[in-house]
Amino acid sequence: MCTIWYTYQMVHSGMATSQARERLLAAAVVHALDTGIADLSLRQLAAAIGTSHRMLIYHFGSREGLLAAVTQAVEEQQRAALLEPEVTSADHAWQAWRRLSDPKLWPQERLFFELYAYALRGRPGTEGFLDGIVESWVAPVAAAWVQAGADERVARADARLSVAVVRGLLLDLLATGDRAGVDEAYERFLAHASATAASPGEVAAVGSQSLDGGPSAAG
């Protein structure tokens, strides 16, 4: 009986901890998209979402761990929105690009690229950030193209190319602010993509971020 009670308490405690973490993460995501969080200290961020820095450390390990979790959550939101089945036309492709390159998303997208660099250098708190950072976009996009009749190997290569192009153009836009030049480059990309088996609308759906993770932090 004691063993059963102890097991129940452990499971219940684990569920409560997970729920608390999800609530804090959701609040941090909202704050990130509303005002940005990259320049906030852990204490400032804690105050902004109504908790303590100790609780954030408990659930996320560090400031970098929290920022990584927020960026990954935003990426998931963007992926769900941009990979919807109806996004198949060139018009939808352009609308997706305008959404991803919206200046309102730039703070979160800068954060995405910042964390990307930290993770590449093995900075503590970013462990796991690179896991699936490409494949999470390549797999669903390639699957859609295969379903439409494309060769699987070609579809995966085209999907990976699309991820690289969209993220590269977002980084270009953040670095240069050259909206006209970047938009023209994206239009050229869509023109080339339309000549392949891949749907230009699906091509557009591979940008992050953050990825509204904005230009992505595609993230």
Kinemage of the C-alpha trace (Angstrom):
@kinemage 1
@onewidth
@group {chain A} dominant
@subgroup {mainchain}
@vectorlist {calphas} color= white
{ca met a 1} P 0.000 0.000 0.000
{ca cys a 2} L 2.826 2.395 0.865
{ca thr a 3} L 4.458 1.649 -2.467
{ca ile a 4} L 1.225 2.379 -4.326
{ca trp a 5} L 0.768 5.651 -2.420
{ca tyr a 6} L 4.367 6.694 -3.078
{ca thr a 7} L 4.054 5.888 -6.782
{ca tyr a 8} L 0.827 7.897 -6.988
{ca gln a 9} L 2.453 10.870 -5.300
{ca met a 10} L 5.442 10.738 -7.647
{ca val a 11} L 3.225 10.586 -10.743
{ca his a 12} L 0.955 13.353 -9.452
{ca ser a 13} L 3.953 15.534 -8.602
{ca gly a 14} L 5.429 14.961 -12.029
{ca met a 15} L 2.181 15.939 -13.736
{ca ala a 16} L 1.897 19.097 -11.645
{ca thr a 17} L 5.483 20.063 -12.457
{ca ser a 18} L 4.886 19.502 -16.161
{ca gln a 19} L 1.706 21.568 -16.110
{ca ala a 20} L 3.431 24.396 -14.259
{ca arg a 21} L 6.242 24.376 -16.802
{ca glu a 22} L 3.789 24.492 -19.688
{ca arg a 23} L 1.942 27.438 -18.122
{ca leu a 24} L 5.177 29.369 -17.657
{ca leu a 25} L 6.298 28.522 -21.180
{ca ala a 26} L 2.985 29.659 -22.651
{ca ala a 27} L 3.228 32.966 -20.789
{ca ala a 28} L 6.809 33.463 -21.933
{ca val a 29} L 5.842 32.756 -25.559
{ca val a 30} L 3.062 35.345 -25.422
{ca his a 31} L 5.435 37.906 -23.950
{ca ala a 32} L 8.092 37.059 -26.541
{ca leu a 33} L 5.707 37.621 -29.434
{ca asp a 34} L 4.200 40.755 -27.931
{ca thr a 35} L 7.315 42.630 -26.837
{ca gly a 36} L 10.346 40.379 -27.290
{ca ile a 37} L 12.455 38.741 -24.584
{ca ala a 38} L 15.983 38.557 -25.977
{ca asp a 39} L 17.180 41.613 -24.041
{ca leu a 40} L 15.559 40.701 -20.726
{ca ser a 41} L 17.384 39.210 -17.786
{ca leu a 42} L 15.872 36.145 -16.169
{ca arg a 43} L 14.611 38.276 -13.266
{ca gln a 44} L 13.018 40.787 -15.640
{ca leu a 45} L 11.339 38.049 -17.630
{ca ala a 46} L 10.093 36.397 -14.454
{ca ala a 47} L 8.560 39.673 -13.293
{ca ala a 48} L 6.960 40.207 -16.710
{ca ile a 49} L 5.107 36.875 -16.625
{ca gly a 50} L 4.265 36.918 -12.917
{ca thr a 51} L 6.663 34.395 -11.443
{ca ser a 52} L 10.102 34.278 -9.820
{ca his a 53} L 13.474 33.719 -11.412
{ca arg a 54} L 13.908 30.723 -9.108
{ca met a 55} L 10.886 29.039 -10.640
{ca leu a 56} L 12.210 29.667 -14.139
{ca ile a 57} L 15.570 28.172 -13.202
{ca tyr a 58} L 13.795 25.180 -11.659
{ca his a 59} L 11.778 24.440 -14.794
{ca phe a 60} L 14.204 25.532 -17.541
{ca gly a 61} L 17.648 25.346 -15.942
{ca ser a 62} L 18.918 28.728 -17.108
{ca arg a 63} L 18.054 31.837 -19.092
{ca glu a 64} L 19.361 30.155 -22.247
{ca gly a 65} L 17.260 27.076 -21.507
{ca leu a 66} L 14.121 29.191 -21.234
{ca leu a 67} L 14.891 31.155 -24.410
{ca ala a 68} L 15.511 27.916 -26.288
{ca ala a 69} L 12.214 26.460 -25.087
{ca val a 70} L 10.347 29.620 -26.104
{ca thr a 71} L 11.933 29.655 -29.556
{ca gln a 72} L 11.143 25.984 -30.124
{ca ala a 73} L 7.535 26.550 -29.065
{ca val a 74} L 7.200 29.452 -31.484
{ca glu a 75} L 8.702 27.293 -34.236
{ca glu a 76} L 6.048 24.657 -33.590
{ca gln a 77} L 3.296 27.255 -33.839
{ca gln a 78} L 4.657 28.554 -37.117
{ca arg a 79} L 5.052 25.082 -38.539
{ca ala a 80} L 1.467 24.191 -37.693
{ca ala a 81} L 0.165 27.390 -39.273
{ca leu a 82} L 2.319 27.362 -42.392
{ca leu a 83} L 2.044 23.685 -43.267
{ca glu a 84} L -1.725 23.628 -43.488
{ca pro a 85} L -3.037 21.553 -46.424
{ca glu a 86} L -4.643 24.505 -48.192
{ca val a 87} L -1.364 26.382 -48.509
{ca thr a 88} L -0.604 25.275 -52.064
{ca ser a 89} L -0.817 28.261 -54.415
{ca ala a 90} L 1.758 30.856 -55.348
{ca asp a 91} L -0.439 33.484 -53.697
{ca his a 92} L -0.381 31.545 -50.447
{ca ala a 93} L 3.367 31.158 -50.808
{ca trp a 94} L 3.776 34.923 -50.997
{ca gln a 95} L 1.411 35.482 -48.078
{ca ala a 96} L 3.421 33.026 -45.998
{ca trp a 97} L 6.620 34.887 -46.828
{ca arg a 98} L 5.082 38.242 -45.890
{ca arg a 99} L 4.023 36.766 -42.587
{ca leu a 100} L 7.449 35.343 -41.844
{ca ser a 101} L 9.242 38.545 -42.832
{ca asp a 102} L 6.920 40.854 -40.890
{ca pro a 103} L 9.027 43.307 -38.836
{ca lys a 104} L 6.910 42.442 -35.800
{ca leu a 105} L 8.572 39.044 -35.794
{ca trp a 106} L 12.120 40.297 -36.131
{ca pro a 107} L 12.948 40.341 -32.391
{ca gln a 108} L 12.005 36.692 -32.027
{ca glu a 109} L 13.768 35.796 -35.242
{ca arg a 110} L 16.953 37.489 -34.084
{ca leu a 111} L 16.695 35.394 -30.948
{ca phe a 112} L 16.330 32.253 -33.066
{ca phe a 113} L 19.549 32.925 -34.942
{ca glu a 114} L 21.328 33.942 -31.745
{ca leu a 115} L 20.404 30.650 -30.082
{ca tyr a 116} L 21.329 28.777 -33.246
{ca ala a 117} L 24.844 30.192 -32.965
{ca tyr a 118} L 25.018 29.453 -29.230
{ca ala a 119} L 23.947 25.851 -29.821
{ca leu a 120} L 26.546 25.383 -32.548
{ca arg a 121} L 29.184 26.482 -30.040
{ca gly a 122} L 27.801 24.180 -27.338
{ca arg a 123} L 26.729 26.921 -24.964
{ca pro a 124} L 25.151 25.518 -21.759
{ca gly a 125} L 21.378 25.715 -21.800
{ca thr a 126} L 21.061 25.136 -25.540
{ca glu a 127} L 21.466 21.354 -25.427
{ca gly a 128} L 18.965 19.788 -27.791
{ca phe a 129} L 18.185 23.046 -29.590
{ca leu a 130} L 19.628 21.710 -32.842
{ca asp a 131} L 17.729 18.426 -32.613
{ca gly a 132} L 15.279 18.404 -35.482
{ca ile a 133} L 15.913 22.056 -36.324
{ca val a 134} L 16.046 21.116 -40.013
{ca glu a 135} L 14.300 17.756 -40.122
{ca ser a 136} L 11.196 19.067 -38.348
{ca trp a 137} L 10.552 21.184 -41.457
{ca val a 138} L 12.011 18.908 -44.120
{ca ala a 139} L 9.997 15.824 -43.174
{ca pro a 140} L 6.450 17.278 -43.425
{ca val a 141} L 7.212 19.339 -46.535
{ca ala a 142} L 8.824 16.392 -48.319
{ca ala a 143} L 5.927 14.141 -47.287
{ca ala a 144} L 3.448 16.560 -48.850
{ca trp a 145} L 5.400 16.591 -52.104
{ca val a 146} L 5.674 12.795 -52.152
{ca gln a 147} L 1.933 12.564 -51.630
{ca ala a 148} L 1.521 14.870 -54.630
{ca gly a 149} L 3.593 12.479 -56.746
{ca ala a 150} L 7.198 13.625 -56.310
{ca asp a 151} L 10.094 11.217 -55.957
{ca glu a 152} L 10.950 10.855 -52.265
{ca arg a 153} L 14.672 11.534 -52.644
{ca val a 154} L 14.072 14.594 -54.816
{ca ala a 155} L 11.326 15.830 -52.492
{ca arg a 156} L 13.626 15.676 -49.463
{ca ala a 157} L 16.415 17.472 -51.289
{ca asp a 158} L 14.028 20.189 -52.496
{ca ala a 159} L 12.525 20.556 -49.016
{ca arg a 160} L 15.974 20.973 -47.471
{ca leu a 161} L 16.872 23.530 -50.119
{ca ser a 162} L 13.669 25.422 -49.369
{ca val a 163} L 14.409 25.532 -45.646
{ca ala a 164} L 17.900 26.842 -46.343
{ca val a 165} L 16.715 29.502 -48.788
{ca val a 166} L 13.915 30.842 -46.600
{ca arg a 167} L 16.065 30.956 -43.477
{ca gly a 168} L 18.925 32.488 -45.424
{ca leu a 169} L 16.715 35.228 -46.821
{ca leu a 170} L 15.289 35.943 -43.382
{ca leu a 171} L 18.810 36.307 -41.998
{ca asp a 172} L 19.685 38.532 -44.973
{ca leu a 173} L 16.687 40.738 -44.228
{ca leu a 174} L 17.585 41.029 -40.557
{ca ala a 175} L 21.192 41.883 -41.372
{ca thr a 176} L 20.658 44.318 -44.263
{ca gly a 177} L 17.094 45.572 -43.995
{ca asp a 178} L 16.966 45.390 -47.791
{ca arg a 179} L 13.284 44.524 -48.154
{ca ala a 180} L 13.151 45.101 -51.910
{ca gly a 181} L 16.220 43.030 -52.620
{ca val a 182} L 15.199 40.152 -50.382
{ca asp a 183} L 11.625 40.106 -51.724
{ca glu a 184} L 12.944 40.009 -55.279
{ca ala a 185} L 15.225 37.106 -54.394
{ca tyr a 186} L 12.290 35.234 -52.871
{ca glu a 187} L 10.192 35.837 -55.977
{ca arg a 188} L 13.021 34.403 -58.065
{ca phe a 189} L 13.130 31.382 -55.772
{ca leu a 190} L 9.403 30.786 -56.230
{ca ala a 191} L 9.813 31.088 -59.988
{ca his a 192} L 12.496 28.411 -59.955
{ca ala a 193} L 10.490 26.240 -57.571
{ca ser a 194} L 7.406 26.395 -59.766
{ca ala a 195} L 9.396 24.689 -62.523
{ca thr a 196} L 9.925 21.630 -60.323
{ca ala a 197} L 7.571 18.991 -59.021
{ca ala a 198} L 7.366 20.781 -55.699
{ca ser a 199} L 4.438 23.072 -55.014
{ca pro a 200} L 5.523 26.710 -54.495
{ca gly a 201} L 2.989 27.042 -51.718
{ca glu a 202} L 4.545 24.173 -49.833
{ca val a 203} L 7.966 25.688 -50.487
{ca ala a 204} L 6.865 28.851 -48.733
{ca ala a 205} L 5.719 26.912 -45.738
{ca val a 206} L 9.176 25.900 -44.656
{ca gly a 207} L 10.305 29.205 -43.194
{ca ser a 208} L 10.367 29.256 -39.512
{ca gln a 209} L 10.157 30.779 -37.290
{ca ser a 210} L 10.099 31.397 -35.623
{ca leu a 211} L 9.995 29.509 -36.515
{ca asp a 212} L 7.486 32.590 -35.762
{ca gly a 213} L 10.284 32.254 -34.537
{ca gly a 214} L 10.146 34.888 -36.947
{ca pro a 215} L 12.754 36.483 -40.156
{ca ser a 216} L 12.904 33.045 -38.050
{ca ala a 217} L 14.692 32.787 -34.714
{ca ala a 218} P 13.223 29.371 -38.824
{ca gly a 219} L 13.250 28.884 -37.215
